């Protein structure tokens, strides 16, 4: 499938992209190659292939949250840029 420069211009207009004439010329063969690849993919038999969102199976590795108290609280507070008694002082973000 070969896209003309006019077709690239129409698609870029629909996508609200502002391309120069040089870009339209450059993108025409690139987009044509992409569309040719999709044509090749159409030939694959996907009848018994289950739909998926990923090419590989991904599992989250999780652990149970366990609350623990940090014993040296004072050393953490001492390295804070600003401190207000036993708390970190941070910039105000809401009026």
C-alpha atoms as an extended CHARMM CRD file, in Angstrom:
* protein
*
        95  EXT
         1         1  UNK       CA              0.0000000000        0.0000000000        0.0000000000  PROA      1               0.0000000000
         2         2  UNK       CA              1.4580000000        3.3070000000       -1.0190000000  PROA      2               0.0000000000
         3         3  UNK       CA              0.3210000000        6.5500000000        0.5640000000  PROA      3               0.0000000000
         4         4  UNK       CA              0.5210000000        9.7520000000       -1.4110000000  PROA      4               0.0000000000
         5         5  UNK       CA              1.7170000000       13.0160000000        0.0440000000  PROA      5               0.0000000000
         6         6  UNK       CA             -1.8820000000       14.2870000000       -0.1700000000  PROA      6               0.0000000000
         7         7  UNK       CA             -3.0860000000       11.3580000000        1.9710000000  PROA      7               0.0000000000
         8         8  UNK       CA             -0.3640000000       12.0250000000        4.5280000000  PROA      8               0.0000000000
         9         9  UNK       CA             -1.4160000000       15.6660000000        4.5750000000  PROA      9               0.0000000000
        10        10  UNK       CA             -5.0560000000       14.6670000000        5.1540000000  PROA      10              0.0000000000
        11        11  UNK       CA             -4.1460000000       12.2970000000        7.9920000000  PROA      11              0.0000000000
        12        12  UNK       CA             -1.8810000000       14.8810000000        9.6140000000  PROA      12              0.0000000000
        13        13  UNK       CA             -4.7020000000       17.4370000000        9.3710000000  PROA      13              0.0000000000
        14        14  UNK       CA             -7.1330000000       15.0080000000       11.0310000000  PROA      14              0.0000000000
        15        15  UNK       CA             -4.5730000000       14.3840000000       13.7710000000  PROA      15              0.0000000000
        16        16  UNK       CA             -4.0650000000       18.1440000000       14.0830000000  PROA      16              0.0000000000
        17        17  UNK       CA             -0.3720000000       17.8280000000       13.2540000000  PROA      17              0.0000000000
        18        18  UNK       CA              1.3480000000       20.6140000000       11.4000000000  PROA      18              0.0000000000
        19        19  UNK       CA              3.8300000000       19.0000000000        9.0170000000  PROA      19              0.0000000000
        20        20  UNK       CA              6.0870000000       20.6820000000        6.5260000000  PROA      20              0.0000000000
        21        21  UNK       CA              6.1040000000       19.5050000000        2.9140000000  PROA      21              0.0000000000
        22        22  UNK       CA              9.4610000000       17.8410000000        3.5370000000  PROA      22              0.0000000000
        23        23  UNK       CA              8.0050000000       15.9320000000        6.4980000000  PROA      23              0.0000000000
        24        24  UNK       CA              4.9920000000       14.8660000000        4.4370000000  PROA      24              0.0000000000
        25        25  UNK       CA              7.3340000000       13.5270000000        1.7470000000  PROA      25              0.0000000000
        26        26  UNK       CA              9.4600000000       11.7190000000        4.3330000000  PROA      26              0.0000000000
        27        27  UNK       CA              6.4980000000       10.2130000000        6.1950000000  PROA      27              0.0000000000
        28        28  UNK       CA              4.6750000000        8.8890000000        3.1250000000  PROA      28              0.0000000000
        29        29  UNK       CA              6.9750000000        5.8690000000        2.5800000000  PROA      29              0.0000000000
        30        30  UNK       CA              7.3410000000        5.2830000000        6.3160000000  PROA      30              0.0000000000
        31        31  UNK       CA              3.5780000000        5.1890000000        6.8870000000  PROA      31              0.0000000000
        32        32  UNK       CA              3.1690000000        3.0220000000        3.7770000000  PROA      32              0.0000000000
        33        33  UNK       CA              5.6520000000        0.5170000000        5.2410000000  PROA      33              0.0000000000
        34        34  UNK       CA              3.7150000000        0.4390000000        8.5090000000  PROA      34              0.0000000000
        35        35  UNK       CA              0.4330000000       -0.1870000000        6.6740000000  PROA      35              0.0000000000
        36        36  UNK       CA              2.1060000000       -2.9400000000        4.6170000000  PROA      36              0.0000000000
        37        37  UNK       CA              3.1700000000       -4.6090000000        7.8620000000  PROA      37              0.0000000000
        38        38  UNK       CA             -0.4240000000       -4.5140000000        9.1120000000  PROA      38              0.0000000000
        39        39  UNK       CA             -1.4790000000       -6.1990000000        5.8690000000  PROA      39              0.0000000000
        40        40  UNK       CA              1.0050000000       -8.9790000000        6.6250000000  PROA      40              0.0000000000
        41        41  UNK       CA             -0.4170000000       -9.3540000000       10.1290000000  PROA      41              0.0000000000
        42        42  UNK       CA             -3.9200000000       -9.7860000000        8.6830000000  PROA      42              0.0000000000
        43        43  UNK       CA             -2.7220000000      -13.0160000000        7.0540000000  PROA      43              0.0000000000
        44        44  UNK       CA             -2.0330000000      -14.6520000000       10.4320000000  PROA      44              0.0000000000
        45        45  UNK       CA             -4.5220000000      -17.1860000000       11.7360000000  PROA      45              0.0000000000
        46        46  UNK       CA             -5.5410000000      -15.8360000000       15.1450000000  PROA      46              0.0000000000
        47        47  UNK       CA             -8.6950000000      -17.9100000000       15.5240000000  PROA      47              0.0000000000
        48        48  UNK       CA             -7.4630000000      -19.8550000000       18.5640000000  PROA      48              0.0000000000
        49        49  UNK       CA             -5.3320000000      -17.0890000000       20.0850000000  PROA      49              0.0000000000
        50        50  UNK       CA             -6.7310000000      -15.6770000000       23.2880000000  PROA      50              0.0000000000
        51        51  UNK       CA             -6.7660000000      -11.8600000000       23.5080000000  PROA      51              0.0000000000
        52        52  UNK       CA             -4.1650000000      -10.3650000000       25.8150000000  PROA      52              0.0000000000
        53        53  UNK       CA             -2.8250000000       -6.9770000000       26.8080000000  PROA      53              0.0000000000
        54        54  UNK       CA              0.8120000000       -8.1030000000       27.0340000000  PROA      54              0.0000000000
        55        55  UNK       CA              3.1510000000      -10.2710000000       24.9960000000  PROA      55              0.0000000000
        56        56  UNK       CA              4.5230000000      -11.8840000000       28.1640000000  PROA      56              0.0000000000
        57        57  UNK       CA              2.8160000000      -12.7730000000       31.4180000000  PROA      57              0.0000000000
        58        58  UNK       CA              3.5320000000      -10.2580000000       34.1800000000  PROA      58              0.0000000000
        59        59  UNK       CA              2.9470000000      -10.9660000000       37.8540000000  PROA      59              0.0000000000
        60        60  UNK       CA              3.3150000000       -8.5110000000       40.6900000000  PROA      60              0.0000000000
        61        61  UNK       CA              5.6080000000       -9.6330000000       43.4330000000  PROA      61              0.0000000000
        62        62  UNK       CA              3.9700000000       -8.4670000000       46.6090000000  PROA      62              0.0000000000
        63        63  UNK       CA              4.5450000000       -8.9720000000       50.2710000000  PROA      63              0.0000000000
        64        64  UNK       CA              2.4080000000       -8.3650000000       53.2790000000  PROA      64              0.0000000000
        65        65  UNK       CA              2.7850000000       -4.8930000000       54.7690000000  PROA      65              0.0000000000
        66        66  UNK       CA              4.2290000000       -5.0330000000       58.2330000000  PROA      66              0.0000000000
        67        67  UNK       CA              4.3460000000       -1.9160000000       60.3640000000  PROA      67              0.0000000000
        68        68  UNK       CA              7.5190000000       -1.3970000000       62.3310000000  PROA      68              0.0000000000
        69        69  UNK       CA              8.8790000000        1.4840000000       64.3380000000  PROA      69              0.0000000000
        70        70  UNK       CA             12.2050000000        2.9700000000       63.3200000000  PROA      70              0.0000000000
        71        71  UNK       CA             14.3140000000        3.0820000000       66.4450000000  PROA      71              0.0000000000
        72        72  UNK       CA             16.5450000000        6.0640000000       65.6210000000  PROA      72              0.0000000000
        73        73  UNK       CA             13.8830000000        8.6630000000       64.8460000000  PROA      73              0.0000000000
        74        74  UNK       CA             16.0590000000       11.5450000000       66.0000000000  PROA      74              0.0000000000
        75        75  UNK       CA             18.7650000000       10.8250000000       63.3900000000  PROA      75              0.0000000000
        76        76  UNK       CA             16.1310000000       10.9800000000       60.6300000000  PROA      76              0.0000000000
        77        77  UNK       CA             14.7730000000       14.2830000000       61.8720000000  PROA      77              0.0000000000
        78        78  UNK       CA             18.2880000000       15.7230000000       62.1720000000  PROA      78              0.0000000000
        79        79  UNK       CA             18.9850000000       15.2620000000       58.4360000000  PROA      79              0.0000000000
        80        80  UNK       CA             15.7350000000       16.9290000000       57.3480000000  PROA      80              0.0000000000
        81        81  UNK       CA             16.2130000000       20.2460000000       55.5070000000  PROA      81              0.0000000000
        82        82  UNK       CA             13.6870000000       21.8730000000       57.8500000000  PROA      82              0.0000000000
        83        83  UNK       CA             12.2140000000       20.5790000000       61.0480000000  PROA      83              0.0000000000
        84        84  UNK       CA              9.3370000000       21.6020000000       63.2980000000  PROA      84              0.0000000000
        85        85  UNK       CA              9.7880000000       19.8820000000       66.6680000000  PROA      85              0.0000000000
        86        86  UNK       CA              9.1540000000       16.1560000000       65.9780000000  PROA      86              0.0000000000
        87        87  UNK       CA              8.0070000000       16.6420000000       62.3620000000  PROA      87              0.0000000000
        88        88  UNK       CA              9.4340000000       17.3720000000       58.9230000000  PROA      88              0.0000000000
        89        89  UNK       CA              8.5630000000       20.8780000000       57.7980000000  PROA      89              0.0000000000
        90        90  UNK       CA              7.5370000000       21.0720000000       54.1490000000  PROA      90              0.0000000000
        91        91  UNK       CA              6.4530000000       23.9870000000       51.9480000000  PROA      91              0.0000000000
        92        92  UNK       CA              2.7910000000       24.9210000000       52.0880000000  PROA      92              0.0000000000
        93        93  UNK       CA              1.0400000000       23.8220000000       48.8650000000  PROA      93              0.0000000000
        94        94  UNK       CA             -2.5650000000       24.7920000000       49.5760000000  PROA      94              0.0000000000
        95        95  UNK       CA             -3.7900000000       28.2920000000       50.2630000000  PROA      95              0.0000000000
